Amino acid sequence: MKAWFEKITAQLNALSAPRMQPIPIRSDQQRRLAEERRRRR
């Protein structure tokens, strides 16, 4: 029974955790540089 459950969960990809995508976080300096670029246009 355990082997059967493991096969099904492996097929459903439930045994391995989903890969997380990194979320870009802008620093204050990056934000200031982006604002300066917008002002120059």
C-alpha positions in Angstrom: 0.0 0.0 0.0 2.8 2.4 0.9 4.7 1.8 -2.4 1.4 2.4 -4.3 0.9 5.7 -2.5 4.5 6.8 -3.2 4.1 6.0 -6.9 0.9 8.1 -7.1 2.3 11.0 -5.2 5.5 10.9 -7.3 3.4 11.1 -10.4 1.4 14.0 -9.1 4.7 15.6 -8.1 3.5 15.9 -4.5 6.6 14.5 -2.9 8.9 17.3 -4.1 8.1 20.8 -3.1 7.4 23.2 -6.0 10.3 25.4 -6.9 9.9 29.0 -5.7 10.6 31.8 -8.0 12.7 34.6 -6.5 10.9 37.9 -6.2 13.1 40.9 -7.1 13.2 43.5 -4.3 14.4 46.9 -5.4 16.7 48.7 -3.0 16.3 52.4 -2.3 19.3 53.2 -4.5 17.8 51.3 -7.4 14.5 53.1 -6.9 16.2 56.5 -6.9 18.2 55.7 -10.1 15.0 54.5 -11.9 13.3 57.8 -10.9 16.2 59.8 -12.2 16.1 58.0 -15.5 12.4 58.8 -15.8 12.9 62.5 -15.1 15.6 62.8 -17.7 13.3 61.7 -20.5 
